[in-house]
Amino acid sequence: MNQKFEKGYLLIANPVLPDPNFSRTVVLLCNHNDSGSFGLVINRVAEFSLDEILEESELSIPEVQKIFLGGPVAPTQGFFLCRSEKELSEVEPICPGVYLGMNWESSKLVAEQIEEPEKNIRFYLGYSGWASGQLAGEMKQKSWLTREASDIFVFSENEDKIWSNVVRSLGKDYEYLLNAPVNPSLN
């Protein structure tokens, strides 16, 4: 089992992970250091649209309707991820071709610099966070599998299949996880 975790890696929830906030999720780890870890769940689409959130706001952002739930921490704080082959200075590089924006206001400027912003920008509310040593403890409990991140997973057109596709990418030794029950206690 790959146990490496750092900025630019995906955390793949093991089906035995007891926290319902992370059941069958994939988290893009955007920062990891001695102070803790920060990431965004990339496969949870909100049940509301971006337009609904921005109705009473003067914020103008690219034509994107979906919004993702980045995690249970600070659920009203906004972030975005964008994909670009060229370097972008307004956002932080996370892995090859994927950048993190820490506020939605800067997304308009970024959208003007990338191709097909409607496909290559994703907006998130909230984030996933771990205190110093907390993620390492979860790794020892085998709560997460890991692999290097790729824009192919982060910007997959079918968010419902990200978890299963990432698990399959780990190889045949991990395919048994695809058949694990969502709630093992009901097995």
GROMACS elastic network, one bead per residue, 0.5 to 0.9 nm:
[ bonds ]
;  ai    aj funct       b0    kb
    1   142     6  0.86646   500
    1   145     6  0.67141   500
    1   146     6  0.80585   500
    1   174     6  0.88664   500
    2     5     6  0.86598   500
    2   145     6  0.62247   500
    2   146     6  0.56560   500
    2   147     6  0.69104   500
    2   170     6  0.89669   500
    3   139     6  0.68225   500
    3   140     6  0.85808   500
    3   142     6  0.86000   500
    3   144     6  0.81635   500
    3   145     6  0.66598   500
    3   146     6  0.61449   500
    3   147     6  0.84363   500
    4     9     6  0.80719   500
    4   145     6  0.87367   500
    4   146     6  0.64556   500
    4   147     6  0.74981   500
    4   148     6  0.88114   500
    5     8     6  0.82979   500
    5     9     6  0.59517   500
    5    10     6  0.77345   500
    5    11     6  0.75444   500
    5    29     6  0.78326   500
    5    32     6  0.80275   500
    5   135     6  0.89195   500
    5   136     6  0.86880   500
    5   139     6  0.88136   500
    5   146     6  0.65278   500
    5   147     6  0.78965   500
    5   148     6  0.85458   500
    6     9     6  0.57316   500
    6    10     6  0.86513   500
    6    29     6  0.65687   500
    6    30     6  0.80303   500
    6    31     6  0.69816   500
    6    32     6  0.54734   500
    6    33     6  0.80194   500
    6    37     6  0.84797   500
    6   148     6  0.89623   500
    7    10     6  0.86569   500
    7    28     6  0.80719   500
    7    29     6  0.51173   500
    7    32     6  0.56504   500
    7    33     6  0.87332   500
    7    37     6  0.86293   500
    7    38     6  0.87325   500
    7    39     6  0.86336   500
    7    94     6  0.64810   500
    7    95     6  0.77853   500
    8    28     6  0.67783   500
    8    29     6  0.56936   500
    8    30     6  0.61378   500
    8    31     6  0.78991   500
    8    93     6  0.87296   500
    8    94     6  0.51038   500
    8    96     6  0.84068   500
    8    98     6  0.89273   500
    8   147     6  0.89973   500
    8   148     6  0.63296   500
    8   149     6  0.55224   500
    8   150     6  0.83499   500
    9    27     6  0.83214   500
    9    28     6  0.61052   500
    9    29     6  0.54603   500
    9    30     6  0.79677   500
    9    94     6  0.86974   500
    9    95     6  0.79286   500
    9   146     6  0.66341   500
    9   147     6  0.56709   500
    9   150     6  0.84576   500
   10    26     6  0.63939   500
   10    27     6  0.54992   500
   10    29     6  0.59686   500
   10    39     6  0.89979   500
   10   145     6  0.81268   500
   10   146     6  0.54462   500
   10   147     6  0.54372   500
   10   148     6  0.59520   500
   10   149     6  0.51976   500
   10   150     6  0.85238   500
   10   166     6  0.87929   500
   11    25     6  0.81457   500
   11    26     6  0.55810   500
   11    28     6  0.64974   500
   11    29     6  0.69862   500
   11    39     6  0.89677   500
   11   144     6  0.57834   500
   11   145     6  0.58314   500
   11   147     6  0.71404   500
   11   149     6  0.89611   500
   12    24     6  0.74659   500
   12    25     6  0.62603   500
   12    27     6  0.66023   500
   12   143     6  0.85074   500
   12   144     6  0.53303   500
   12   146     6  0.58110   500
   12   147     6  0.80670   500
   12   163     6  0.70317   500
   12   166     6  0.75121   500
   12   167     6  0.74156   500
   13    16     6  0.80850   500
   13    17     6  0.64699   500
   13    22     6  0.65195   500
   13    23     6  0.64563   500
   13    24     6  0.54049   500
   13    25     6  0.54465   500
   13    26     6  0.62699   500
   13    27     6  0.81853   500
   13   143     6  0.62847   500
   13   145     6  0.64847   500
   13   146     6  0.87929   500
   13   163     6  0.81610   500
   14    17     6  0.54922   500
   14    23     6  0.79743   500
   14    24     6  0.71445   500
   14    25     6  0.87221   500
   14   142     6  0.72360   500
   14   143     6  0.52760   500
   14   144     6  0.51787   500
   14   145     6  0.64502   500
   14   177     6  0.76788   500
   15    18     6  0.81345   500
   15    23     6  0.67461   500
   15    24     6  0.63973   500
   15   143     6  0.80174   500
   15   144     6  0.88701   500
   15   177     6  0.68884   500
   15   178     6  0.85848   500
   15   180     6  0.64783   500
   15   181     6  0.73782   500
   15   182     6  0.64728   500
   15   183     6  0.80559   500
   15   184     6  0.79895   500
   16    19     6  0.89657   500
   16    23     6  0.84792   500
   16   142     6  0.86163   500
   16   143     6  0.68197   500
   16   180     6  0.85506   500
   16   181     6  0.89236   500
   16   182     6  0.82244   500
   16   183     6  0.79895   500
   16   184     6  0.69826   500
   17    20     6  0.79768   500
   17    22     6  0.74366   500
   17    23     6  0.67507   500
   17    24     6  0.86388   500
   17   142     6  0.82423   500
   17   143     6  0.50739   500
   17   144     6  0.76531   500
   18    21     6  0.88721   500
   18    22     6  0.81963   500
   18    23     6  0.75830   500
   18   143     6  0.83362   500
   18   183     6  0.86568   500
   19    22     6  0.57338   500
   19    23     6  0.66087   500
   20    23     6  0.50745   500
   20    24     6  0.88576   500
   21    25     6  0.83437   500
   21    71     6  0.73258   500
   21    72     6  0.68494   500
   22    25     6  0.52116   500
   22    26     6  0.80315   500
   22    27     6  0.87415   500
   22    41     6  0.82391   500
   22    71     6  0.81660   500
   23   182     6  0.73967   500
   24    43     6  0.87848   500
   24   163     6  0.61601   500
   24   164     6  0.84052   500
   24   182     6  0.78719   500
   25    41     6  0.64240   500
   25    42     6  0.75202   500
   25    43     6  0.62312   500
   25    44     6  0.73894   500
   25   162     6  0.83078   500
   25   163     6  0.60892   500
   26    40     6  0.82918   500
   26    41     6  0.56006   500
   26    42     6  0.59134   500
   26    43     6  0.62745   500
   26    44     6  0.87963   500
   26   162     6  0.73495   500
   26   163     6  0.59148   500
   26   166     6  0.80961   500
   27    30     6  0.89178   500
   27    39     6  0.59364   500
   27    40     6  0.52208   500
   27    42     6  0.58547   500
   27    43     6  0.80564   500
   27    70     6  0.81369   500
   27    71     6  0.87351   500
   27   128     6  0.78024   500
   28    38     6  0.86310   500
   28    39     6  0.52771   500
   28    40     6  0.52966   500
   28    41     6  0.63400   500
   28    42     6  0.66441   500
   28    94     6  0.86806   500
   28   149     6  0.69936   500
   28   154     6  0.77181   500
   29    32     6  0.71791   500
   29    37     6  0.73465   500
   29    38     6  0.60816   500
   29    40     6  0.67589   500
   29    41     6  0.88594   500
   29    94     6  0.81120   500
   29   128     6  0.88338   500
   29   149     6  0.85044   500
   30    37     6  0.77807   500
   30    38     6  0.57004   500
   30    40     6  0.73383   500
   30    93     6  0.88018   500
   30    94     6  0.58982   500
   30    95     6  0.87636   500
   30   100     6  0.76158   500
   31    36     6  0.80930   500
   31    37     6  0.55314   500
   31    38     6  0.51049   500
   31    39     6  0.67175   500
   31    94     6  0.81932   500
   32    35     6  0.77426   500
   32    36     6  0.58741   500
   32    38     6  0.64603   500
   32    39     6  0.86875   500
   33    36     6  0.55356   500
   33    37     6  0.64491   500
   33   132     6  0.78833   500
   34    37     6  0.83137   500
   34   131     6  0.89186   500
   34   132     6  0.58421   500
   34   133     6  0.75725   500
   35   130     6  0.88742   500
   35   131     6  0.66137   500
   35   133     6  0.81272   500
   36   129     6  0.74363   500
   36   130     6  0.54291   500
   36   133     6  0.67209   500
   36   134     6  0.74852   500
   36   135     6  0.77849   500
   37   128     6  0.81340   500
   37   129     6  0.55905   500
   37   130     6  0.50132   500
   37   131     6  0.66577   500
   37   132     6  0.73403   500
   37   133     6  0.88441   500
   37   134     6  0.85193   500
   37   135     6  0.72231   500
   38   127     6  0.70858   500
   38   128     6  0.57881   500
   38   130     6  0.66254   500
   39    70     6  0.75251   500
   39    71     6  0.80406   500
   39   127     6  0.60690   500
   39   128     6  0.50953   500
   39   129     6  0.64302   500
   39   130     6  0.89439   500
   40    68     6  0.89796   500
   40    69     6  0.78991   500
   40    71     6  0.62335   500
   40    79     6  0.87847   500
   40   124     6  0.76437   500
   40   125     6  0.89923   500
   40   126     6  0.78490   500
   40   127     6  0.52087   500
   40   128     6  0.57227   500
   40   129     6  0.86771   500
   41    44     6  0.64915   500
   41    68     6  0.77751   500
   41    69     6  0.66125   500
   41    71     6  0.58658   500
   41   124     6  0.85374   500
   41   127     6  0.72554   500
   41   128     6  0.70447   500
   42    45     6  0.82805   500
   42    68     6  0.70385   500
   42    69     6  0.78107   500
   42    70     6  0.66906   500
   42   124     6  0.85529   500
   42   153     6  0.84402   500
   42   154     6  0.61394   500
   42   155     6  0.83261   500
   42   159     6  0.77240   500
   42   162     6  0.81172   500
   43    68     6  0.73322   500
   43    69     6  0.81628   500
   43    70     6  0.85900   500
   43   154     6  0.81694   500
   43   156     6  0.89307   500
   43   158     6  0.87489   500
   43   159     6  0.50053   500
   43   160     6  0.65603   500
   43   161     6  0.81209   500
   43   162     6  0.62006   500
   43   163     6  0.72970   500
   44    67     6  0.86620   500
   44    68     6  0.55012   500
   44    69     6  0.55123   500
   44    70     6  0.74138   500
   44    71     6  0.87969   500
   44   159     6  0.71508   500
   44   160     6  0.78869   500
   45    48     6  0.84618   500
   45    66     6  0.68119   500
   45    67     6  0.59218   500
   45    69     6  0.60663   500
   45   124     6  0.88973   500
   45   159     6  0.74784   500
   45   160     6  0.87220   500
   46    49     6  0.71639   500
   46    66     6  0.72921   500
   46    67     6  0.56904   500
   46    68     6  0.52788   500
   46    69     6  0.58291   500
   46   124     6  0.89979   500
   46   125     6  0.88545   500
   47    66     6  0.88018   500
   47    67     6  0.84215   500
   47    68     6  0.89604   500
   48    51     6  0.83657   500
   48    52     6  0.66603   500
   48    53     6  0.79842   500
   48    65     6  0.89473   500
   48    66     6  0.77474   500
   48    67     6  0.74191   500
   49    52     6  0.53839   500
   49    53     6  0.69317   500
   49    64     6  0.87537   500
   49    65     6  0.54246   500
   49    66     6  0.53965   500
   49    67     6  0.60406   500
   50    53     6  0.52407   500
   50    54     6  0.62844   500
   50    55     6  0.86560   500
   50    64     6  0.70885   500
   50    65     6  0.52068   500
   50    66     6  0.59446   500
   50    67     6  0.56126   500
   50   123     6  0.81499   500
   51    54     6  0.50847   500
   51    55     6  0.59142   500
   51    64     6  0.84207   500
   51    65     6  0.65300   500
   51    66     6  0.87757   500
   52    55     6  0.54014   500
   52    56     6  0.84677   500
   53    56     6  0.74529   500
   53    57     6  0.78032   500
   54    58     6  0.74498   500
   54    59     6  0.68230   500
   54    60     6  0.82291   500
   55    58     6  0.81715   500
   56    59     6  0.88400   500
   57    60     6  0.82438   500
   59   104     6  0.81612   500
   59   105     6  0.68587   500
   60   105     6  0.78113   500
   60   108     6  0.72018   500
   61    64     6  0.79298   500
   61   104     6  0.74032   500
   61   105     6  0.74160   500
   61   106     6  0.87137   500
   61   107     6  0.63746   500
   61   108     6  0.52707   500
   61   111     6  0.82826   500
   62   107     6  0.73712   500
   62   108     6  0.61765   500
   62   111     6  0.65152   500
   62   112     6  0.89583   500
   62   117     6  0.68021   500
   62   118     6  0.66939   500
   62   121     6  0.82102   500
   63   117     6  0.77989   500
   63   118     6  0.57656   500
   64    67     6  0.80284   500
   64   117     6  0.82447   500
   64   118     6  0.54592   500
   64   119     6  0.80999   500
   64   121     6  0.78165   500
   64   122     6  0.76775   500
   64   123     6  0.82335   500
   65   118     6  0.87044   500
   66   122     6  0.76580   500
   66   123     6  0.74664   500
   67   122     6  0.69407   500
   67   123     6  0.51965   500
   67   124     6  0.57006   500
   67   125     6  0.73647   500
   68    71     6  0.89507   500
   68   122     6  0.74338   500
   68   123     6  0.60640   500
   68   125     6  0.63702   500
   68   126     6  0.87941   500
   69    72     6  0.79109   500
   69    75     6  0.77911   500
   69   123     6  0.85922   500
   69   124     6  0.54823   500
   69   125     6  0.51392   500
   69   126     6  0.61571   500
   69   127     6  0.75250   500
   70    73     6  0.83493   500
   70    75     6  0.80180   500
   70    78     6  0.88729   500
   70    79     6  0.83234   500
   70   123     6  0.87723   500
   70   124     6  0.52784   500
   70   125     6  0.55110   500
   70   128     6  0.63911   500
   71    74     6  0.80803   500
   71    75     6  0.71069   500
   71   124     6  0.86780   500
   71   125     6  0.74662   500
   71   126     6  0.50602   500
   71   129     6  0.79120   500
   72    75     6  0.59472   500
   72   125     6  0.89659   500
   72   126     6  0.60156   500
   72   127     6  0.61110   500
   72   128     6  0.61424   500
   72   129     6  0.83677   500
   73    76     6  0.87279   500
   73    77     6  0.86075   500
   73   126     6  0.54229   500
   73   127     6  0.51913   500
   73   128     6  0.58348   500
   73   129     6  0.66623   500
   74    77     6  0.55513   500
   74    78     6  0.88653   500
   74   125     6  0.78734   500
   74   127     6  0.66070   500
   74   128     6  0.88394   500
   75    78     6  0.81397   500
   75   125     6  0.55006   500
   75   127     6  0.70733   500
   76   125     6  0.56461   500
   76   126     6  0.58419   500
   77   103     6  0.81588   500
   77   124     6  0.81431   500
   77   125     6  0.54766   500
   77   126     6  0.52281   500
   77   127     6  0.79031   500
   78   101     6  0.89461   500
   78   102     6  0.70806   500
   78   103     6  0.57545   500
   78   104     6  0.61830   500
   78   123     6  0.71805   500
   78   124     6  0.56510   500
   78   126     6  0.64064   500
   78   127     6  0.86310   500
   79   100     6  0.73249   500
   79   101     6  0.56826   500
   79   103     6  0.52089   500
   79   104     6  0.61024   500
   79   122     6  0.85220   500
   79   123     6  0.59525   500
   79   124     6  0.51212   500
   79   125     6  0.64661   500
   79   126     6  0.77174   500
   79   127     6  0.83691   500
   80    99     6  0.83105   500
   80   100     6  0.59170   500
   80   101     6  0.50104   500
   80   102     6  0.67285   500
   80   103     6  0.70918   500
   80   104     6  0.66442   500
   80   107     6  0.74022   500
   80   121     6  0.67253   500
   80   122     6  0.54338   500
   80   124     6  0.57145   500
   80   125     6  0.86819   500
   81    91     6  0.87949   500
   81    98     6  0.67505   500
   81    99     6  0.55265   500
   81   101     6  0.60946   500
   81   102     6  0.89136   500
   81   120     6  0.80167   500
   81   121     6  0.56861   500
   81   122     6  0.52908   500
   81   123     6  0.66376   500
   81   124     6  0.80751   500
   81   154     6  0.85784   500
   82    91     6  0.86766   500
   82    97     6  0.81172   500
   82    98     6  0.57369   500
   82    99     6  0.52734   500
   82   100     6  0.66246   500
   82   101     6  0.77933   500
   82   107     6  0.87249   500
   82   110     6  0.81636   500
   82   111     6  0.85489   500
   82   114     6  0.84568   500
   82   117     6  0.80212   500
   82   119     6  0.89005   500
   82   120     6  0.53252   500
   82   122     6  0.63973   500
   82   123     6  0.88742   500
   82   155     6  0.86404   500
   83    96     6  0.89116   500
   83    97     6  0.53501   500
   83    99     6  0.63851   500
   83   114     6  0.76750   500
   83   115     6  0.87583   500
   83   117     6  0.85369   500
   83   119     6  0.86715   500
   83   120     6  0.50639   500
   83   121     6  0.66354   500
   83   151     6  0.69726   500
   83   154     6  0.89603   500
   83   155     6  0.79123   500
   84    87     6  0.70242   500
   84    88     6  0.77207   500
   84    96     6  0.88158   500
   84    97     6  0.50966   500
   84    98     6  0.65623   500
   84    99     6  0.77758   500
   84   113     6  0.86216   500
   84   114     6  0.60194   500
   84   115     6  0.75126   500
   84   120     6  0.75205   500
   85    96     6  0.81515   500
   85    97     6  0.53390   500
   85    98     6  0.85063   500
   85   114     6  0.84364   500
   86    97     6  0.75594   500
   86   114     6  0.82606   500
   87    93     6  0.81729   500
   87    97     6  0.79857   500
   87    99     6  0.89005   500
   88    91     6  0.61195   500
   88    92     6  0.78815   500
   88    93     6  0.80807   500
   88    99     6  0.78618   500
   88   110     6  0.76253   500
   88   113     6  0.80645   500
   88   114     6  0.89595   500
   89    92     6  0.73691   500
   89    93     6  0.88922   500
   90   101     6  0.75398   500
   90   106     6  0.73482   500
   90   107     6  0.89518   500
   90   109     6  0.82076   500
   90   110     6  0.71188   500
   91    99     6  0.57997   500
   91   100     6  0.54489   500
   91   102     6  0.76629   500
   91   106     6  0.84170   500
   91   110     6  0.80745   500
   92    98     6  0.85332   500
   92    99     6  0.52224   500
   92   100     6  0.50647   500
   92   101     6  0.66392   500
   92   102     6  0.86098   500
   93    96     6  0.74248   500
   93    97     6  0.75703   500
   93    98     6  0.60777   500
   93   100     6  0.63812   500
   94    97     6  0.80170   500
   94    98     6  0.56901   500
   94    99     6  0.53930   500
   94   100     6  0.66170   500
   94   149     6  0.87167   500
   95    98     6  0.53702   500
   95    99     6  0.72802   500
   95   148     6  0.83515   500
   95   149     6  0.65083   500
   95   150     6  0.69891   500
   95   151     6  0.79243   500
   96    99     6  0.83910   500
   96   149     6  0.84099   500
   96   150     6  0.71690   500
   96   151     6  0.74516   500
   97   150     6  0.81245   500
   97   151     6  0.64719   500
   98   150     6  0.79232   500
   98   151     6  0.61118   500
   98   154     6  0.82174   500
  101   104     6  0.71740   500
  101   106     6  0.71485   500
  101   107     6  0.71636   500
  101   110     6  0.89442   500
  102   105     6  0.89346   500
  102   106     6  0.81967   500
  103   106     6  0.61672   500
  103   107     6  0.74552   500
  104   107     6  0.52453   500
  104   108     6  0.78667   500
  104   123     6  0.77898   500
  105   108     6  0.65835   500
  105   109     6  0.82514   500
  106   109     6  0.55903   500
  106   110     6  0.65053   500
  106   111     6  0.87644   500
  107   111     6  0.58933   500
  107   112     6  0.86649   500
  107   121     6  0.81343   500
  108   111     6  0.50377   500
  108   112     6  0.65150   500
  109   112     6  0.53698   500
  109   113     6  0.69618   500
  110   113     6  0.52738   500
  110   114     6  0.66158   500
  110   117     6  0.85178   500
  110   121     6  0.89140   500
  111   114     6  0.55241   500
  111   115     6  0.78394   500
  111   116     6  0.81833   500
  111   117     6  0.53514   500
  111   118     6  0.84900   500
  111   120     6  0.85507   500
  111   121     6  0.75876   500
  112   115     6  0.81569   500
  112   117     6  0.78964   500
  113   117     6  0.86386   500
  114   117     6  0.61098   500
  114   120     6  0.76770   500
  115   118     6  0.87242   500
  115   119     6  0.84825   500
  115   120     6  0.73792   500
  116   119     6  0.55726   500
  116   120     6  0.61099   500
  116   121     6  0.85623   500
  117   121     6  0.54851   500
  117   122     6  0.89015   500
  118   121     6  0.61835   500
  118   122     6  0.82652   500
  119   122     6  0.78350   500
  119   155     6  0.77416   500
  119   157     6  0.84825   500
  120   155     6  0.70524   500
  121   155     6  0.83808   500
  122   155     6  0.79124   500
  124   127     6  0.78373   500
  129   135     6  0.88126   500
  130   133     6  0.77467   500
  130   134     6  0.55756   500
  130   135     6  0.58791   500
  131   134     6  0.53432   500
  131   135     6  0.74700   500
  132   135     6  0.75848   500
  132   136     6  0.84470   500
  133   136     6  0.51960   500
  133   137     6  0.62919   500
  133   138     6  0.88561   500
  134   137     6  0.51308   500
  134   138     6  0.64260   500
  134   139     6  0.87326   500
  135   139     6  0.61309   500
  135   140     6  0.86691   500
  136   140     6  0.63337   500
  136   141     6  0.87826   500
  137   140     6  0.51177   500
  137   141     6  0.64568   500
  137   142     6  0.88077   500
  138   141     6  0.50241   500
  138   142     6  0.63703   500
  138   143     6  0.54439   500
  138   144     6  0.70915   500
  139   143     6  0.57710   500
  139   144     6  0.58666   500
  139   145     6  0.79018   500
  140   143     6  0.76418   500
  140   144     6  0.89415   500
  141   144     6  0.82259   500
  142   145     6  0.71689   500
  145   167     6  0.85623   500
  145   170     6  0.89737   500
  146   149     6  0.88596   500
  146   170     6  0.86910   500
  147   166     6  0.84582   500
  147   169     6  0.88465   500
  147   170     6  0.75747   500
  149   152     6  0.85186   500
  149   153     6  0.73486   500
  149   154     6  0.76740   500
  150   153     6  0.56477   500
  150   154     6  0.65013   500
  150   155     6  0.87357   500
  151   155     6  0.57702   500
  151   156     6  0.79366   500
  152   155     6  0.56284   500
  152   156     6  0.57722   500
  153   156     6  0.51108   500
  153   157     6  0.88903   500
  153   159     6  0.88098   500
  153   162     6  0.62906   500
  153   163     6  0.89131   500
  153   165     6  0.79777   500
  153   166     6  0.71901   500
  154   159     6  0.88260   500
  154   162     6  0.80973   500
  155   158     6  0.86188   500
  155   159     6  0.82672   500
  156   159     6  0.61097   500
  156   161     6  0.83308   500
  156   162     6  0.68477   500
  157   160     6  0.89629   500
  157   161     6  0.89702   500
  157   162     6  0.89723   500
  158   161     6  0.57206   500
  158   162     6  0.69242   500
  159   162     6  0.53213   500
  159   163     6  0.82170   500
  160   163     6  0.73566   500
  160   164     6  0.83628   500
  161   164     6  0.53998   500
  161   165     6  0.59158   500
  161   166     6  0.84714   500
  162   165     6  0.51225   500
  162   166     6  0.59944   500
  162   167     6  0.84905   500
  163   166     6  0.52679   500
  163   167     6  0.61695   500
  163   168     6  0.86457   500
  164   167     6  0.50518   500
  164   168     6  0.61241   500
  164   169     6  0.86036   500
  164   175     6  0.87041   500
  164   177     6  0.87544   500
  164   178     6  0.64197   500
  165   168     6  0.50507   500
  165   169     6  0.62014   500
  165   170     6  0.89505   500
  166   170     6  0.67345   500
  167   170     6  0.54020   500
  167   171     6  0.75228   500
  167   174     6  0.64926   500
  167   175     6  0.67351   500
  167   177     6  0.76119   500
  167   178     6  0.74583   500
  168   171     6  0.56465   500
  168   172     6  0.69821   500
  168   174     6  0.69116   500
  168   175     6  0.59223   500
  168   178     6  0.82550   500
  169   172     6  0.84333   500
  169   174     6  0.87844   500
  170   173     6  0.76015   500
  170   174     6  0.63419   500
  170   175     6  0.81928   500
  171   174     6  0.59053   500
  171   175     6  0.69843   500
  172   175     6  0.52349   500
  172   176     6  0.80313   500
  173   176     6  0.72571   500
  174   177     6  0.58149   500
  174   178     6  0.79068   500
  175   178     6  0.55446   500
  175   179     6  0.77720   500
  176   179     6  0.57257   500
  176   180     6  0.69765   500
  177   180     6  0.51325   500
  177   181     6  0.87112   500
  178   181     6  0.84994   500
  179   182     6  0.89608   500
  180   183     6  0.84229   500
  180   184     6  0.73413   500
  181   184     6  0.53199   500
  181   185     6  0.85975   500
  181   186     6  0.78025   500
  181   187     6  0.67925   500
  182   185     6  0.89955   500
  182   186     6  0.86332   500
  183   186     6  0.57149   500
  183   187     6  0.73187   500
  184   187     6  0.52522   500
